[in-house]
Amino acid sequence: MSSVLDQVGNTPLVYLPRLSATTPGVEIYAKDESRNPGGSVKDRPALNMIREGERLGHLTPDKTLIDATSGNTGIAYAMIGAALGYRIKICLPRNASPERKRILKAYGAEVVLTPAELGSDGAILETRRIYAEDPDRYFYPDQYNNPANWRAHYESTAVEILEQTSGRLTHFVAMLGTSGTCMGITRRLRQDAPHVKCYSGQPATGFHGIEGTKHMPTAIVPGIYEPGLTDDNLWIDTEDAYRMTRRVAREEGILIGISAGANLHAAHTLATQLHAEGQGGMVVTVLCDGADKYLSEHFWDDDDSN
């Protein structure tokens, strides 16, 4: 018998046939992280940070786990906390989708809403303030600065991608938020498949609508982020991320979240460049989560047929 936490990881690698058809010779694949029990890629680092906290004696039954999140890591903490019996306190931007807030409440987490205009940085600052007032009361994993974040992807996600692509992988790309997914996978690829070109992606401006991602030039830069690790960075416009999110639903039959749409737009951009240069290849990215946390967003109503 297995518990819900045993279901974290080993997610499918999904082929995007209609996207790939527009770039003949270059295939586009994505890890479908919505299949994790908490519904997102963040289950992996959240579980790793909690287990590391337990191992080091920093997380004990009398402490409350507190951290800042744009949503998915908080949901992962809340899901794991419910399974293991830990109290969870989450600082979250006020403009997070209603679905995210309700999921956190359903798992029993305490939610502290922070100013919307400050984004995830505001949640970080509030978490630091609360923790500093009573550090003995809390376990603060600090996902933006905790190496256990990127190590989760180094030890699991990247290994799965290498196994699932059977040596055919040529390019990898992922948007930056905490940067854990991109940094962890890239570090493993640098070690085990150094021929693979690795790219990060960022919102094109500091004021954007790609939830869960950071425009590093204007944000509090995570301590786990290593700018020179990837081969290059792609700057992604919010409208392109929205457009791809709708397109994948209508053409591939996959409902994905906004950051996943940004990832796929970046992957398609790379594939288009390779095709234009007469090169073949396999581009892999990550579907960070599904659309269930974003269905109240108005961008779904836009018409792309014009």
C-alpha positions as a printed Julia matrix, in Angstrom:
306×3 Matrix{Float64}:
   0.0    0.0     0.0
   1.16   3.54   -0.7
   0.29   6.95    0.7
  -0.6   10.08   -1.23
   3.0   11.28   -0.86
   4.27   8.19   -2.67
   2.46   9.52   -5.74
   4.73  12.56   -6.07
   6.86  12.33   -9.22
   7.06   9.86  -12.1
   4.79  12.08  -14.2
   4.2   11.42  -17.92
   6.1   13.1   -20.74
   3.47  14.34  -23.19
   3.95  14.81  -26.94
   2.35  17.93  -28.46
   1.54  16.76  -32.01
  -0.21  19.84  -33.39
   2.39  22.24  -32.03
   5.14  19.98  -33.38
   3.44  19.86  -36.79
   4.25  23.56  -37.22
   7.98  22.86  -36.76
   8.67  19.76  -38.93
  11.7   17.85  -37.72
  11.55  19.38  -34.25
   9.39  17.6   -31.68
   7.91  19.36  -28.64
   7.31  17.46  -25.41
   6.33  18.48  -21.88
   6.39  16.91  -18.43
   2.79  16.94  -17.2
   3.31  17.93  -13.57
  -0.41  18.41  -13.01
  -0.45  14.65  -12.39
   1.21  15.12   -9.0
  -1.24  14.68   -6.08
  -1.17  18.4    -5.23
  -1.69  19.25   -8.9
   1.63  20.91   -9.71
   5.38  20.65  -10.15
   5.78  22.21   -6.69
   4.9   18.97   -4.94
   8.45  17.79   -5.61
  10.4   20.63   -3.94
   7.82  21.09   -1.17
   8.13  17.44   -0.16
  11.93  17.56   -0.41
  12.16  20.71    1.74
   9.84  19.23    4.37
  11.76  15.94    4.49
  15.05  17.85    4.74
  13.6   19.98    7.54
  12.58  16.84    9.41
  15.98  15.23    8.86
  17.82  18.25   10.26
  15.44  18.6    13.2
  14.2   22.02   12.06
  10.63  20.84   11.48
   9.02  19.3    14.55
   5.37  18.63   15.44
   5.19  21.73   17.66
   6.17  24.11   14.84
   4.11  25.72   12.09
   5.54  25.7     8.58
   5.47  29.2     7.11
   6.5   30.33    3.64
   5.72  32.77    0.84
   4.18  31.55   -2.4
   2.31  32.67   -5.48
   0.1   29.64   -4.94
   1.35  26.22   -6.03
   4.08  25.69   -3.44
   1.63  26.77   -0.76
  -0.89  24.23   -2.01
   1.83  21.57   -2.01
   2.81  22.45    1.56
  -0.84  22.36    2.6
  -1.45  18.98    0.97
   1.68  17.47    2.53
   0.97  19.12    5.86
  -2.51  17.6     5.92
  -1.04  14.17    5.15
   1.69  14.42    7.8
  -0.16  16.39   10.48
   1.75  19.7    10.3
   0.22  23.17   10.67
   0.75  25.34    7.59
   0.74  29.14    7.29
   1.01  30.68    3.83
   1.67  34.28    2.76
   0.0   34.81   -0.6
  -0.57  37.83   -2.88
  -4.13  39.1    -2.54
  -4.73  38.82   -6.3
  -4.07  35.07   -6.37
  -6.95  33.29   -8.09
 -10.01  32.4    -5.99
  -9.4   28.73   -6.79
  -5.97  28.81   -5.15
  -7.34  30.43   -2.01
 -10.14  27.86   -1.75
  -7.79  24.92   -2.24
  -5.55  26.2     0.55
  -8.57  26.59    2.82
  -9.8   23.1     1.91
  -6.49  21.63    3.06
  -6.75  23.57    6.32
  -3.9   26.03    5.78
  -3.88  29.49    7.36
  -3.57  32.16    4.66
  -2.12  35.66    5.09
  -2.97  37.86    2.1
  -0.35  40.42    1.03
  -0.61  43.49   -1.26
  -1.41  42.5    -4.82
   0.8   45.18   -6.35
   3.87  43.72   -4.63
   3.35  40.25   -6.09
   5.36  37.37   -4.68
   7.95  39.82   -3.33
   5.34  41.23   -0.97
   4.56  37.73    0.28
   8.28  37.13    0.87
   8.66  40.34    2.89
   5.61  39.54    5.05
   6.83  36.01    5.7
  10.2   37.33    6.81
   8.49  39.82    9.13
   6.27  37.19   10.78
   9.13  34.73   11.15
  11.47  37.33   12.66
   8.9   38.17   15.35
   8.75  34.59   16.67
  11.32  32.29   15.0
  10.92  29.53   17.6
   7.3   29.09   16.6
   7.95  28.46   12.92
   9.77  26.28   10.43
  10.59  28.56    7.49
  11.84  26.44    4.56
  12.26  29.57    2.4
  11.7   28.03   -1.01
  13.48  30.88   -2.81
  16.76  30.23   -1.01
  16.63  26.56   -0.05
  18.9   24.23   -2.08
  16.49  21.37   -1.34
  14.19  23.12   -3.85
  16.41  22.68   -6.91
  17.8   19.37   -5.66
  14.31  17.86   -5.92
  14.43  18.43   -9.68
  18.09  17.42   -9.97
  17.32  14.11   -8.27
  13.93  13.33   -9.81
  12.47  15.48  -12.61
  15.65  15.63  -14.7
  16.34  11.91  -14.26
  12.81  11.12  -15.45
  13.19  13.38  -18.5
  16.45  11.7   -19.5
  14.89   8.24  -19.15
  11.71   9.21  -21.01
  13.52  10.83  -23.95
  15.97   7.92  -24.43
  18.87  10.17  -25.37
  16.96  12.16  -28.01
  16.62  15.35  -25.95
  18.37  18.34  -27.55
  16.86  21.39  -25.84
  15.26  22.17  -22.48
  13.49  25.36  -21.39
  11.63  26.49  -18.25
  10.33  29.79  -16.91
  11.91  31.21  -13.76
   9.99  31.69  -10.52
  11.88  30.4    -7.53
  14.1   29.09  -10.36
  14.24  25.65   -8.72
  12.83  23.72  -11.69
  15.14  25.34  -14.23
  18.25  25.27  -12.05
  17.81  21.69  -10.85
  17.05  20.17  -14.25
  19.77  22.19  -15.96
  22.39  21.13  -13.43
  21.56  17.46  -14.0
  21.59  17.87  -17.77
  24.96  19.63  -17.59
  26.25  16.54  -15.77
  24.57  13.67  -17.63
  23.75  15.14  -21.06
  26.1   18.11  -21.66
  25.14  18.3   -25.35
  21.63  19.53  -24.4
  21.07  23.27  -24.75
  19.28  24.7   -21.7
  17.25  27.92  -21.63
  15.47  29.9   -18.97
  12.4   32.04  -19.61
  11.26  35.22  -17.89
   8.36  37.65  -18.24
   9.37  40.45  -20.6
   8.51  43.15  -18.04
   8.3   43.52  -14.29
   4.56  44.16  -14.46
   3.12  41.0   -15.99
   0.35  38.44  -15.68
   2.32  35.18  -15.75
   1.58  33.94  -12.24
   4.35  32.05  -10.5
   7.16  33.6   -12.53
   9.69  36.36  -11.86
  11.19  39.16  -13.94
  14.59  38.95  -12.28
  15.81  42.49  -13.11
  12.99  43.99  -11.02
  12.33  41.25   -8.42
  13.87  39.96   -5.24
  16.29  37.48   -6.82
  16.17  33.98   -5.3
  19.38  32.82   -3.7
  19.18  29.51   -5.59
  19.17  31.28   -8.97
  22.42  31.05  -10.93
  22.15  33.39  -13.96
  25.04  31.93  -15.96
  23.91  28.32  -15.72
  21.67  28.31  -18.78
  22.78  28.91  -22.37
  20.39  31.82  -22.83
  17.15  33.4   -21.64
  13.9   33.94  -23.54
  11.72  36.96  -22.7
   8.04  36.04  -22.76
   5.1   38.44  -23.17
   2.03  37.83  -21.01
  -0.32  37.82  -24.01
   1.77  35.15  -25.72
   1.53  32.98  -22.59
  -2.26  33.48  -22.48
  -2.59  32.74  -26.19
  -0.62  29.5   -25.9
  -2.62  28.42  -22.85
  -5.84  28.77  -24.86
  -4.3   27.19  -27.95
  -3.15  24.05  -26.15
  -6.62  23.57  -24.7
  -8.3   23.92  -28.09
  -5.74  22.15  -30.27
  -4.11  19.56  -28.0
  -6.95  18.87  -25.58
  -4.83  19.74  -22.53
  -5.96  22.29  -19.95
  -2.88  23.97  -18.51
  -2.02  26.9   -16.28
  -0.55  30.23  -17.32
   3.09  29.52  -16.49
   2.77  26.24  -18.38
   1.49  28.26  -21.34
   4.56  30.49  -21.04
   6.79  27.4   -20.98
   5.16  26.0   -24.1
   5.4   29.34  -25.89
   9.12  29.36  -25.08
   9.48  25.77  -26.27
   7.61  26.53  -29.5
   9.79  29.61  -30.05
  12.92  27.47  -29.76
  11.46  24.8   -32.03
  10.54  27.44  -34.63
  14.09  28.79  -34.59
  15.58  25.31  -35.01
  13.22  24.54  -37.9
  14.06  27.85  -39.62
  17.75  26.96  -39.36
  17.14  23.54  -40.91
  17.91  21.67  -37.72
  16.06  18.79  -36.13
  15.66  18.18  -32.43
  13.54  17.48  -29.4
  12.52  20.38  -27.14
  11.24  19.55  -23.67
   9.56  21.84  -21.17
   7.35  21.52  -18.08
   3.59  21.83  -17.7
   3.75  23.33  -14.2
   0.09  22.71  -13.42
  -3.37  22.37  -14.89
  -6.01  25.0   -15.6
  -8.23  24.22  -12.62
  -6.7   27.04  -10.55
  -7.22  29.65  -13.28
 -10.65  29.02  -14.8
 -12.02  32.23  -13.24
  -9.44  34.29  -15.19
 -10.88  36.46  -17.96
  -8.19  35.67  -20.54
 -10.1   32.47  -21.37
 -12.81  34.64  -22.94
 -10.49  36.13  -25.59
 -11.02  35.05  -29.18
  -7.87  34.01  -31.06
  -9.64  33.4   -34.38
  -9.19  36.96  -35.63
